[in-house]
Amino acid sequence: MKHIMEVLIEMCIYLLFLIGTAFVYSRDIANYYAKIKSKHRLRERRRQLKNSSKIEKHFDCITRATLNIKGTYLIIFMGGVYFVVMLLANRNLPIMSSLVLATCIASAPYILLRIKFEGIRRKSSFEGEMIVSNFLNQYRIVNFNVYEALEKLLEESKNTKASNPFVLKMLLELRSTGNPKEIKNAVNKFASIINTNWSRMFAYNIQLAAEKGINISLAIEDILMQLRDARTIFEERKRLNSEAVRIVVYMIPFLYVFTVVISLRYIGMSFIKFIENQLFTKEGFLFFTVSSVMFLINIAIMEIVSRQKFDY
């Protein structure tokens, strides 16, 4: 433990040094990077036109939604952390322990951002009905102009704060291009961030309207109707889930305490003897452990079920 603490302290010192150096020389680094980039314009252009890998797209989706930066920066940062931790841990720990420690610490930023990203997704999914409804109203008001409808949507949608930044990014990218491929990429980014059926259908119809000028009001109406039906089903599921949560969280512990009271009152067993039988015998400890683990698994399952995204 002492060696691990020393390694962590050294790692923090190195990281602070690197961060401080980056802040001090940030302008020089940026100028040098711009100079290199200007010398390799054609190579950079080919790189931009090249399709990104699935891992790059995944990291880019998460970082743009949470930190508004490229996913490449997160990959570089995680690689740097992994290298520093491996360098420090190798001095005092075996190679396998160093690998495990470096992997755990390097993956921590991704895990934290992923948790935040999933929260943003869930909040945005519940704004679907309001987004689609407001867009449909504005789309009709502006005589079926998809760009003006998206602008009006951002002006009027004060209760859709979670998804407004993604709509704005999509609109800016749509405004800056007429290339069908880039239009598809812009709407796909919006759909992949929220990652629901309604967001994919909504994005596809925005693509059709922006690329071909098709009137999509009927299709948007259909999405809205499905979302309203899904709202009814969701409320019923929420009611059923709340009943199940009350049974698991409150009823099971109450029944356990009730059986303990019954055992002490009617069997004539002392409380000390009950604790000994429950925790200090092989059978009692086994049943208590299995019951506790199953109780925690039930709570985890209920949390997963009750915190699903809103979709149809």
Secondary structure, DSSP 4 states (H G I P E B T S, - for coil): -HHHHHHHHHHHHHHHHHHHHHHHTHHHHHHHHHHHHHHTHHHHHHHHHSPPPHHHHHHHHHHHHHTSS-HHHHHHHHHHHHHHHHHHHTTTS-HHHHHHHHHHHHHHHHHHHHHHHHHHHHHHHTTHHHHHHHHHHHHHHTTS-HHHHHHHHHHH-TT-TTTHHHHHHHHHHHHT---HHHHHHHHHHHHHHH-SHHHHHHHHHHHHHHHH----HHHHHHHHHHHHHHHHHHHHHHHHHHHHHHIIIIIHHHHHHHHHHHHHHHS---HHHHHHHHHSSHHHHHHHHHHHHHHHHHHHHHHHHHTPPP--
